[in-house]
Amino acid sequence: MLTRKMSVKWIVAALALVIPAALILAGPGISSKPQSNDEELAYLLVKLEKQTRAVIAGHYGRMQDGGPDETLEYKEMLIRNRILPAAVADPIFAEIVPKATGGRAWVKMVVPEPRNPNNKGDHVALSMLAELEEGAESVWLNMDGAVYYGEPITTKPGCFTCHGAPAGEPDPYFPQYKKNGWEPGQVVGAVIARVAAQ
């Protein structure tokens, strides 16, 4: 027999699976509805990478043993093992998407001053990122025979250990890098997909 605490955990786990799938299947709002298969693919790639990043980031605030706050030991274990949104989601998508599409598509995180050189955007991606930093919820572009779609990445509480204030101070876990001085809710990058015409 399930206890009340166990049944609540099962419900939360089920919702964690169902809600993201429903959001992905629901598609974008009417104003940004994909018009072609290439646009649909670009949209889905961005949603899938963002959802993967969100699942990983969610573990930084994970409650353990009913405690009110994150367990520092657990958080440190994730960081030590490089279970970080950028370190896990980005390499997976960078490898799988081009292979699965015969090199026709890519999706990645783009940031203005990346720690990882793979997160450097081309001129198109950087122009899209600038629009997102100015408040756009998403950006579509169709140029050079390809469809681009992007959505912003905003800071979450788990970001601040390595990327928060004060800017310029060494990252406590990766001292070869400096903290960025990020603030709550700040747009710090974008997930952008590019799908070339078939």
N, C-alpha and C positions, 0 to 999 in steps of 0.2 A: 504494500500500500504506500502511495506517495504521501510524504508529509507536505504541509502547506509550503514550507520553504523550498522543498524539492520541486513541487509543481510550479511555483513561481519561476524558478530557474529554467524549467522546461519551456514555459510560455515565453520567457524573455529570449531564450535561445531560438525558438521557432520564429518569433517576430524578427530577430536579427537576420534570419535567412529569408523570410517572406517579404519584408518591407523593401530591402534593396532590389530584390528581383522585380517587385511590382514597379518600383521607380524606373528601372531600366526598361521594362516592357511598356510602360506608359508612354515613353518617348518624351521629347521636349515639348515645351509649350507651343501653342498654336502659332505664335509669331516666329518661331524658329524651327518649324517642322521640316524634317528632311524631305527633299523632293525626289531623290534618286537613291539607287542602291549604294552608290559611292558615299553619298551624304549619310545614309543610314549606318554604313560601316564606320565612318569617321566618328559619328555620334556614339555608337556602341563601344568603340575602342576607348574613347575618353571616359565614358561612364565606368567601364570595367577597370581601367587603371585607377581611377579615383576611388572606386569602391574598395579595391585591394589595399590602397594606401590607408583608407579610413579604418579598415579592419585592423591593420597593424597598429596604427596610431591609437586606436581605442584601447589597446592593451596597456598603454602607459598610464591610464587612469583606472585600471582594473582593480576592483575591490576584492580583497582576499579575506577569508574567514569572517565575513560580515563587517569588516572594519570600514570606517568612513572614508579613508583616504587610500591612495595608492600605496603599495608596499614598496619601500625604497629598494629592498633586496631584489624584488622581482623586476623592477624597472632597470636596475643596474645589470641584471642578468640579460635582459633584452638588448641593452646598449652594448654590453661586452661582446655578445654574440652577433652583433650587427643586424639585429632584427629591427631595422629602422624602415620607415615607409620608402624612402628613396633607395636604400641599399637593397631592398628585397623586390618591391614592385617594379621599379624602373628597369633593372637588368632582365627580369623575366619577360616583360613586354618588349624590350629592345631586341631580344633574341627571337622570341616566338612569333611576333606579328610579322616581321619581314619574311621569315621562313614560311609561315602559313599562307601568306598572300603572294608568294613568288616575288618578293621585293617590291610589290606594288604599294604597300602601306607601311607606315611607322606611327608609333605613338610614344610620347615621352614627356617628362617634366622639363620645362624650360624655365630657367631663372636668369636674371640679369648678370649676376656675378657668381657662377657656379663653383662649388667645391669640386664637383665631378665634371670633367670636361665634356662628358657625354650629354650633360644637361644644358650645353650652350645651344642656343637656337640660331637658325638661319635668319636672314633679314625679314622674312615673312612672319616667322614665329615671334620674333621680337616686336614687330609692329602690332601683332595680335595681343601680345602680353601688355603693351602700353595701353591699348584700349581697355583691357581687363582691369588694369591698375586704376584707370579713370572711372571705374564703376560698372562697366558692361558685365552682364551676367554670363554671356557667352558671345563668341565671335565666329562667324562663318566667312570664309573667303574662297573664291573660285578663281584660280589663276595658274598660268603655266601648265595647263592640262591636268590640274590636280585640285581636289577639294581639301580645304583645311578647316578644322573645327577645334575650338579651344574653350576651356572653362578655367576659372581662377583656382588657385590653391591659396587658402587663407590659413593663418596661424591657428593652432590649437594649443591648449595648455602644455601638452607634452613637448612642444617644439622648444620651449624657452630654456630648458636645461642647457642645450647646446647652441641655440641660436638667439637667445634673449639678450637682455641688457646685463652689463654695459657693453656696448659695441667696442670691439677691439680687444677685449679681455680673452685670454685663451679658453677654448672649449675645455671643460673639465674632463671629458672622456677622450677627446681627440685633440691634444694640445698643439698639434701641427696646424690647426685651424683656429681662427678667431671668431668670437661671437659676433652676430650680425646686428644686435640691437633691435630685433623684431618686437613689435607690439601686438597686443591682442586684436584679432580680427583683421590684421593687415594682409593685403594681397602680396604674396612673396614670390609667386611664380604662376605657372599655368601648366595644365596637361593639354597638350596639343597633338592632334592626329592629322596625318596627311595621307590621302588616298589618291593615287594617280589613276588616270583613266585606263581602263582595261585595254 
